Amino acid sequence: MCANSPGLADVRMATPVRCVRRVGHGLQLATDAAVERYDQVVRACHSDQALAILGDSATPAEASLLGSIR
């Protein structure tokens, strides 16, 4: 993904996400720099990493899908 992709308002590259929590209809992401809320998020990581980031907030469907990928 290119950092200057058209149509994307905010692209953060090389920014490790420490925690993701569901907040209403959005997501709250914690990085080393800040805690911010977003309506949508694109994760560029392996399925096991995405599941670990979601932690207990993963829905049953997310846990099933992400857990089935090897």
Biopython code that builds the backbone (N, CA, C, O; Angstrom):
import numpy as np
from Bio.PDB.StructureBuilder import StructureBuilder

atoms = [
    (1, "MET", "N", (0.845, -1.169, 0.000)),
    (1, "MET", "CA", (0.000, 0.000, 0.000)),
    (1, "MET", "C", (0.889, 1.230, 0.000)),
    (1, "MET", "O", (1.892, 1.290, 0.712)),
    (2, "CYS", "N", (0.527, 2.159, -0.767)),
    (2, "CYS", "CA", (1.280, 3.405, -0.890)),
    (2, "CYS", "C", (0.729, 4.432, 0.098)),
    (2, "CYS", "O", (-0.487, 4.584, 0.222)),
    (3, "ALA", "N", (1.606, 5.129, 0.793)),
    (3, "ALA", "CA", (1.184, 6.102, 1.805)),
    (3, "ALA", "C", (0.370, 7.247, 1.218)),
    (3, "ALA", "O", (-0.378, 7.904, 1.942)),
    (4, "ASN", "N", (0.503, 7.494, -0.073)),
    (4, "ASN", "CA", (-0.279, 8.575, -0.680)),
    (4, "ASN", "C", (-1.395, 8.025, -1.563)),
    (4, "ASN", "O", (-1.706, 8.596, -2.608)),
    (5, "SER", "N", (-1.991, 6.922, -1.142)),
    (5, "SER", "CA", (-3.083, 6.297, -1.889)),
    (5, "SER", "C", (-4.268, 7.246, -1.989)),
    (5, "SER", "O", (-4.712, 7.787, -0.977)),
    (6, "PRO", "N", (-4.786, 7.455, -3.194)),
    (6, "PRO", "CA", (-5.935, 8.344, -3.345)),
    (6, "PRO", "C", (-7.151, 7.793, -2.606)),
    (6, "PRO", "O", (-7.394, 6.586, -2.608)),
    (7, "GLY", "N", (-7.899, 8.671, -1.985)),
    (7, "GLY", "CA", (-9.113, 8.267, -1.291)),
    (7, "GLY", "C", (-8.904, 7.855, 0.150)),
    (7, "GLY", "O", (-9.875, 7.659, 0.881)),
    (8, "LEU", "N", (-7.669, 7.719, 0.574)),
    (8, "LEU", "CA", (-7.400, 7.363, 1.964)),
    (8, "LEU", "C", (-6.956, 8.614, 2.709)),
    (8, "LEU", "O", (-5.940, 9.225, 2.375)),
    (9, "ALA", "N", (-7.723, 8.982, 3.713)),
    (9, "ALA", "CA", (-7.446, 10.222, 4.432)),
    (9, "ALA", "C", (-6.222, 10.112, 5.332)),
    (9, "ALA", "O", (-5.503, 11.094, 5.518)),
    (10, "ASP", "N", (-5.977, 8.934, 5.891)),
    (10, "ASP", "CA", (-4.904, 8.804, 6.870)),
    (10, "ASP", "C", (-4.296, 7.416, 6.778)),
    (10, "ASP", "O", (-4.949, 6.428, 7.115)),
    (11, "VAL", "N", (-3.066, 7.332, 6.331)),
    (11, "VAL", "CA", (-2.361, 6.055, 6.233)),
    (11, "VAL", "C", (-1.172, 6.112, 7.177)),
    (11, "VAL", "O", (-0.355, 7.029, 7.098)),
    (12, "ARG", "N", (-1.071, 5.134, 8.070)),
    (12, "ARG", "CA", (0.039, 5.078, 9.016)),
    (12, "ARG", "C", (0.823, 3.808, 8.737)),
    (12, "ARG", "O", (0.317, 2.702, 8.927)),
    (13, "MET", "N", (2.034, 3.967, 8.296)),
    (13, "MET", "CA", (2.883, 2.816, 8.003)),
    (13, "MET", "C", (3.914, 2.688, 9.119)),
    (13, "MET", "O", (4.293, 3.674, 9.751)),
    (14, "ALA", "N", (4.363, 1.449, 9.350)),
    (14, "ALA", "CA", (5.361, 1.165, 10.388)),
    (14, "ALA", "C", (4.904, 1.713, 11.741)),
    (14, "ALA", "O", (5.682, 2.323, 12.474)),
    (15, "THR", "N", (3.626, 1.483, 12.055)),
    (15, "THR", "CA", (3.061, 1.931, 13.326)),
    (15, "THR", "C", (2.438, 0.732, 14.026)),
    (15, "THR", "O", (1.279, 0.404, 13.771)),
    (16, "PRO", "N", (3.186, 0.074, 14.902)),
    (16, "PRO", "CA", (2.637, -1.095, 15.587)),
    (16, "PRO", "C", (1.419, -0.737, 16.443)),
    (16, "PRO", "O", (1.439, 0.234, 17.200)),
    (17, "VAL", "N", (0.368, -1.532, 16.309)),
    (17, "VAL", "CA", (-0.840, -1.357, 17.108)),
    (17, "VAL", "C", (-0.724, -2.271, 18.315)),
    (17, "VAL", "O", (-0.507, -3.474, 18.171)),
    (18, "ARG", "N", (-0.867, -1.710, 19.490)),
    (18, "ARG", "CA", (-0.728, -2.466, 20.740)),
    (18, "ARG", "C", (-2.043, -3.067, 21.216)),
    (18, "ARG", "O", (-2.057, -4.115, 21.862)),
    (19, "CYS", "N", (-3.151, -2.397, 20.895)),
    (19, "CYS", "CA", (-4.445, -2.859, 21.389)),
    (19, "CYS", "C", (-5.554, -2.309, 20.498)),
    (19, "CYS", "O", (-5.470, -1.181, 20.012)),
    (20, "VAL", "N", (-6.592, -3.114, 20.289)),
    (20, "VAL", "CA", (-7.785, -2.685, 19.557)),
    (20, "VAL", "C", (-8.995, -2.990, 20.427)),
    (20, "VAL", "O", (-9.137, -4.097, 20.946)),
    (21, "ARG", "N", (-9.861, -2.004, 20.580)),
    (21, "ARG", "CA", (-11.095, -2.201, 21.338)),
    (21, "ARG", "C", (-12.260, -1.679, 20.516)),
    (21, "ARG", "O", (-12.139, -0.673, 19.818)),
    (22, "ARG", "N", (-13.385, -2.368, 20.604)),
    (22, "ARG", "CA", (-14.599, -1.886, 19.951)),
    (22, "ARG", "C", (-15.193, -0.778, 20.817)),
    (22, "ARG", "O", (-15.306, -0.911, 22.036)),
    (23, "VAL", "N", (-15.567, 0.311, 20.161)),
    (23, "VAL", "CA", (-16.197, 1.440, 20.842)),
    (23, "VAL", "C", (-17.395, 1.849, 19.997)),
    (23, "VAL", "O", (-17.235, 2.451, 18.936)),
    (24, "GLY", "N", (-18.596, 1.522, 20.468)),
    (24, "GLY", "CA", (-19.790, 1.814, 19.675)),
    (24, "GLY", "C", (-19.710, 1.114, 18.337)),
    (24, "GLY", "O", (-19.552, -0.106, 18.278)),
    (25, "HIS", "N", (-19.817, 1.879, 17.257)),
    (25, "HIS", "CA", (-19.732, 1.320, 15.906)),
    (25, "HIS", "C", (-18.344, 1.488, 15.311)),
    (25, "HIS", "O", (-18.163, 1.306, 14.107)),
    (26, "GLY", "N", (-17.369, 1.830, 16.129)),
    (26, "GLY", "CA", (-16.012, 2.040, 15.630)),
    (26, "GLY", "C", (-14.999, 1.224, 16.411)),
    (26, "GLY", "O", (-15.340, 0.323, 17.177)),
    (27, "LEU", "N", (-13.755, 1.571, 16.189)),
    (27, "LEU", "CA", (-12.651, 0.897, 16.856)),
    (27, "LEU", "C", (-11.737, 1.924, 17.500)),
    (27, "LEU", "O", (-11.522, 3.006, 16.955)),
    (28, "GLN", "N", (-11.206, 1.584, 18.649)),
    (28, "GLN", "CA", (-10.216, 2.409, 19.322)),
    (28, "GLN", "C", (-8.886, 1.680, 19.229)),
    (28, "GLN", "O", (-8.774, 0.532, 19.660)),
    (29, "LEU", "N", (-7.888, 2.332, 18.675)),
    (29, "LEU", "CA", (-6.568, 1.734, 18.507)),
    (29, "LEU", "C", (-5.567, 2.426, 19.404)),
    (29, "LEU", "O", (-5.544, 3.653, 19.501)),
    (30, "ALA", "N", (-4.736, 1.628, 20.060)),
    (30, "ALA", "CA", (-3.659, 2.174, 20.882)),
    (30, "ALA", "C", (-2.332, 1.848, 20.222)),
    (30, "ALA", "O", (-2.043, 0.691, 19.920)),
    (31, "THR", "N", (-1.532, 2.876, 20.004)),
    (31, "THR", "CA", (-0.163, 2.725, 19.514)),
    (31, "THR", "C", (0.758, 3.273, 20.598)),
    (31, "THR", "O", (0.290, 3.727, 21.642)),
    (32, "ASP", "N", (2.051, 3.234, 20.357)),
    (32, "ASP", "CA", (2.979, 3.818, 21.321)),
    (32, "ASP", "C", (2.787, 5.327, 21.429)),
    (32, "ASP", "O", (3.121, 5.920, 22.455)),
    (33, "ALA", "N", (2.254, 5.952, 20.383)),
    (33, "ALA", "CA", (2.132, 7.410, 20.344)),
    (33, "ALA", "C", (0.799, 7.936, 20.874)),
    (33, "ALA", "O", (0.752, 9.026, 21.443)),
    (34, "ALA", "N", (-0.290, 7.170, 20.695)),
    (34, "ALA", "CA", (-1.605, 7.721, 21.038)),
    (34, "ALA", "C", (-2.667, 6.634, 21.071)),
    (34, "ALA", "O", (-2.435, 5.501, 20.651)),
    (35, "VAL", "N", (-3.834, 7.003, 21.578)),
    (35, "VAL", "CA", (-5.047, 6.183, 21.502)),
    (35, "VAL", "C", (-6.035, 6.991, 20.674)),
    (35, "VAL", "O", (-6.353, 8.131, 21.011)),
    (36, "GLU", "N", (-6.525, 6.386, 19.571)),
    (36, "GLU", "CA", (-7.406, 7.108, 18.656)),
    (36, "GLU", "C", (-8.584, 6.230, 18.255)),
    (36, "GLU", "O", (-8.508, 5.004, 18.324)),
    (37, "ARG", "N", (-9.679, 6.872, 17.832)),
    (37, "ARG", "CA", (-10.880, 6.152, 17.416)),
    (37, "ARG", "C", (-11.074, 6.294, 15.914)),
    (37, "ARG", "O", (-10.849, 7.358, 15.337)),
    (38, "TYR", "N", (-11.504, 5.182, 15.287)),
    (38, "TYR", "CA", (-11.717, 5.149, 13.841)),
    (38, "TYR", "C", (-13.026, 4.444, 13.523)),
    (38, "TYR", "O", (-13.490, 3.596, 14.285)),
    (39, "ASP", "N", (-13.615, 4.805, 12.387)),
    (39, "ASP", "CA", (-14.813, 4.125, 11.898)),
    (39, "ASP", "C", (-14.457, 2.801, 11.238)),
    (39, "ASP", "O", (-15.184, 1.817, 11.376)),
    (40, "GLN", "N", (-13.334, 2.776, 10.517)),
    (40, "GLN", "CA", (-12.881, 1.577, 9.810)),
    (40, "GLN", "C", (-11.364, 1.491, 9.895)),
    (40, "GLN", "O", (-10.672, 2.505, 9.992)),
    (41, "VAL", "N", (-10.862, 0.262, 9.858)),
    (41, "VAL", "CA", (-9.423, 0.034, 9.953)),
    (41, "VAL", "C", (-9.036, -1.067, 8.982)),
    (41, "VAL", "O", (-9.750, -2.061, 8.850)),
    (42, "VAL", "N", (-7.917, -0.898, 8.307)),
    (42, "VAL", "CA", (-7.344, -1.945, 7.460)),
    (42, "VAL", "C", (-6.112, -2.468, 8.178)),
    (42, "VAL", "O", (-5.206, -1.705, 8.511)),
    (43, "ARG", "N", (-6.085, -3.766, 8.413)),
    (43, "ARG", "CA", (-4.928, -4.377, 9.074)),
    (43, "ARG", "C", (-4.083, -5.088, 8.034)),
    (43, "ARG", "O", (-4.587, -5.885, 7.243)),
    (44, "ALA", "N", (-2.817, -4.798, 8.043)),
    (44, "ALA", "CA", (-1.879, -5.475, 7.143)),
    (44, "ALA", "C", (-0.984, -6.357, 8.000)),
    (44, "ALA", "O", (0.135, -5.984, 8.353)),
    (45, "CYS", "N", (-1.507, -7.541, 8.328)),
    (45, "CYS", "CA", (-0.759, -8.467, 9.178)),
    (45, "CYS", "C", (-1.278, -9.884, 8.933)),
    (45, "CYS", "O", (-2.261, -10.086, 8.221)),
    (46, "HIS", "N", (-0.609, -10.843, 9.529)),
    (46, "HIS", "CA", (-1.029, -12.240, 9.419)),
    (46, "HIS", "C", (-2.293, -12.458, 10.253)),
    (46, "HIS", "O", (-2.571, -11.696, 11.179)),
    (47, "SER", "N", (-3.044, -13.485, 9.926)),
    (47, "SER", "CA", (-4.311, -13.749, 10.609)),
    (47, "SER", "C", (-4.126, -13.979, 12.107)),
    (47, "SER", "O", (-4.940, -13.516, 12.905)),
    (48, "ASP", "N", (-3.065, -14.690, 12.501)),
    (48, "ASP", "CA", (-2.841, -14.926, 13.927)),
    (48, "ASP", "C", (-2.521, -13.621, 14.655)),
    (48, "ASP", "O", (-2.896, -13.449, 15.814)),
    (49, "GLN", "N", (-1.835, -12.712, 13.985)),
    (49, "GLN", "CA", (-1.538, -11.413, 14.584)),
    (49, "GLN", "C", (-2.814, -10.584, 14.721)),
    (49, "GLN", "O", (-3.020, -9.923, 15.739)),
    (50, "ALA", "N", (-3.665, -10.616, 13.705)),
    (50, "ALA", "CA", (-4.930, -9.879, 13.764)),
    (50, "ALA", "C", (-5.796, -10.401, 14.907)),
    (50, "ALA", "O", (-6.421, -9.616, 15.620)),
    (51, "LEU", "N", (-5.837, -11.712, 15.084)),
    (51, "LEU", "CA", (-6.626, -12.306, 16.160)),
    (51, "LEU", "C", (-6.054, -11.928, 17.524)),
    (51, "LEU", "O", (-6.809, -11.647, 18.456)),
    (52, "ALA", "N", (-4.736, -11.918, 17.648)),
    (52, "ALA", "CA", (-4.102, -11.523, 18.905)),
    (52, "ALA", "C", (-4.389, -10.057, 19.227)),
    (52, "ALA", "O", (-4.622, -9.708, 20.384)),
    (53, "ILE", "N", (-4.373, -9.210, 18.216)),
    (53, "ILE", "CA", (-4.662, -7.789, 18.424)),
    (53, "ILE", "C", (-6.110, -7.604, 18.870)),
    (53, "ILE", "O", (-6.385, -6.796, 19.757)),
    (54, "LEU", "N", (-7.040, -8.348, 18.260)),
    (54, "LEU", "CA", (-8.450, -8.243, 18.641)),
    (54, "LEU", "C", (-8.693, -8.770, 20.050)),
    (54, "LEU", "O", (-9.547, -8.256, 20.773)),
    (55, "GLY", "N", (-7.942, -9.796, 20.436)),
    (55, "GLY", "CA", (-8.078, -10.351, 21.775)),
    (55, "GLY", "C", (-9.499, -10.778, 22.078)),
    (55, "GLY", "O", (-10.162, -11.405, 21.252)),
    (56, "ASP", "N", (-9.963, -10.432, 23.277)),
    (56, "ASP", "CA", (-11.303, -10.827, 23.719)),
    (56, "ASP", "C", (-12.419, -10.107, 22.974)),
    (56, "ASP", "O", (-13.582, -10.501, 23.065)),
    (57, "SER", "N", (-12.072, -9.053, 22.236)),
    (57, "SER", "CA", (-13.120, -8.315, 21.524)),
    (57, "SER", "C", (-13.464, -8.935, 20.174)),
    (57, "SER", "O", (-14.372, -8.460, 19.491)),
    (58, "ALA", "N", (-12.748, -9.996, 19.776)),
    (58, "ALA", "CA", (-13.056, -10.674, 18.511)),
    (58, "ALA", "C", (-14.450, -11.289, 18.587)),
    (58, "ALA", "O", (-14.802, -11.938, 19.572)),
    (59, "THR", "N", (-15.230, -11.079, 17.547)),
    (59, "THR", "CA", (-16.547, -11.708, 17.489)),
    (59, "THR", "C", (-16.347, -13.203, 17.213)),
    (59, "THR", "O", (-15.273, -13.600, 16.762)),
    (60, "PRO", "N", (-17.356, -14.035, 17.475)),
    (60, "PRO", "CA", (-17.221, -15.450, 17.145)),
    (60, "PRO", "C", (-16.878, -15.672, 15.668)),
    (60, "PRO", "O", (-16.077, -16.549, 15.346)),
    (61, "ALA", "N", (-17.475, -14.889, 14.775)),
    (61, "ALA", "CA", (-17.186, -15.032, 13.343)),
    (61, "ALA", "C", (-15.736, -14.670, 13.039)),
    (61, "ALA", "O", (-15.073, -15.370, 12.273)),
    (62, "GLU", "N", (-15.236, -13.582, 13.631)),
    (62, "GLU", "CA", (-13.838, -13.187, 13.419)),
    (62, "GLU", "C", (-12.891, -14.246, 13.964)),
    (62, "GLU", "O", (-11.917, -14.613, 13.306)),
    (63, "ALA", "N", (-13.176, -14.737, 15.165)),
    (63, "ALA", "CA", (-12.318, -15.755, 15.771)),
    (63, "ALA", "C", (-12.296, -17.021, 14.932)),
    (63, "ALA", "O", (-11.238, -17.625, 14.752)),
    (64, "SER", "N", (-13.453, -17.432, 14.417)),
    (64, "SER", "CA", (-13.530, -18.632, 13.588)),
    (64, "SER", "C", (-12.766, -18.454, 12.287)),
    (64, "SER", "O", (-11.976, -19.316, 11.903)),
    (65, "LEU", "N", (-12.998, -17.338, 11.611)),
    (65, "LEU", "CA", (-12.346, -17.087, 10.330)),
    (65, "LEU", "C", (-10.836, -16.935, 10.493)),
    (65, "LEU", "O", (-10.067, -17.606, 9.805)),
    (66, "LEU", "N", (-10.416, -16.067, 11.386)),
    (66, "LEU", "CA", (-8.982, -15.820, 11.556)),
    (66, "LEU", "C", (-8.266, -17.038, 12.136)),
    (66, "LEU", "O", (-7.103, -17.284, 11.817)),
    (67, "GLY", "N", (-8.956, -17.801, 12.985)),
    (67, "GLY", "CA", (-8.354, -18.995, 13.575)),
    (67, "GLY", "C", (-8.236, -20.157, 12.614)),
    (67, "GLY", "O", (-7.458, -21.079, 12.860)),
    (68, "SER", "N", (-8.990, -20.139, 11.519)),
    (68, "SER", "CA", (-8.963, -21.256, 10.565)),
    (68, "SER", "C", (-7.861, -21.118, 9.522)),
    (68, "SER", "O", (-7.585, -22.069, 8.790)),
    (69, "ILE", "N", (-7.234, -19.965, 9.442)),
    (69, "ILE", "CA", (-6.191, -19.735, 8.435)),
    (69, "ILE", "C", (-4.859, -20.213, 8.977)),
    (69, "ILE", "O", (-4.435, -19.826, 10.066)),
    (70, "ARG", "N", (-4.205, -21.065, 8.193)),
    (70, "ARG", "CA", (-2.893, -21.602, 8.603)),
    (70, "ARG", "C", (-1.844, -21.230, 7.613)),
    (70, "ARG", "O", (-0.679, -21.590, 7.784)),
]
sb = StructureBuilder()
sb.init_structure("model")
sb.init_model(0)
sb.init_chain("A")
sb.init_seg("    ")
for serial, (resi, resn, name, xyz) in enumerate(atoms, 1):
    if name == "N":
        sb.init_residue(resn, " ", resi, " ")
    sb.init_atom(name, np.array(xyz, "f"), 0.0, 1.0, " ", f" {name:<3s}", serial, name[0])
structure = sb.get_structure()
